[in-house]
Amino acid sequence: MSTTSIAPVLSDLAVGQEIGGRSITVTRQDLVKYAGASGDFNPIHWNEAFATGVGLPGVIAHGMFTMGAAVQLVTDWAGDPAAVVDYQTRFTKPVLVSDTTGTDEPGAVIEVSGAIGALDADAGTVRVDLTVVYAGQKVLVKAQAVVRLA
């Protein structure tokens, strides 16, 4: 069974309007898979002893993994990943991913919500501002995606 999403229409949107939210569960296995896909095999993203040895509280998620996972809310809302024409953020806090090998527990849970931050009718774009939180703290700030709507 397939579902079709209806793409947002610029004239139906307003600044401050929420586009939704989601919880993203992250495991160390996710980090290893991301390392393979990205080529970033820095051991702070998979080796507890190494991460703590360099002064981190434990294994941390790749910043780009967190950034990419967060923008998925926008691409799902827009209905087309290619509609995102710009995406920027600042990294402020690491996402600590605990070892939950052999359990059904996630190593970390990232909460993402989005709201319309600006509309540009002339350009046919909308800026979506994301709030990205882990353990009660913002891990990305000024996370903004510009989406071109059909």
Summary of the structure (lengths in Angstrom):
residues: 150
radius of gyration: 17.0
end to end distance: 25.7
largest distance: 53.1
contacts: 436
relative contact order: 0.24
helix: 28%
strand: 36%
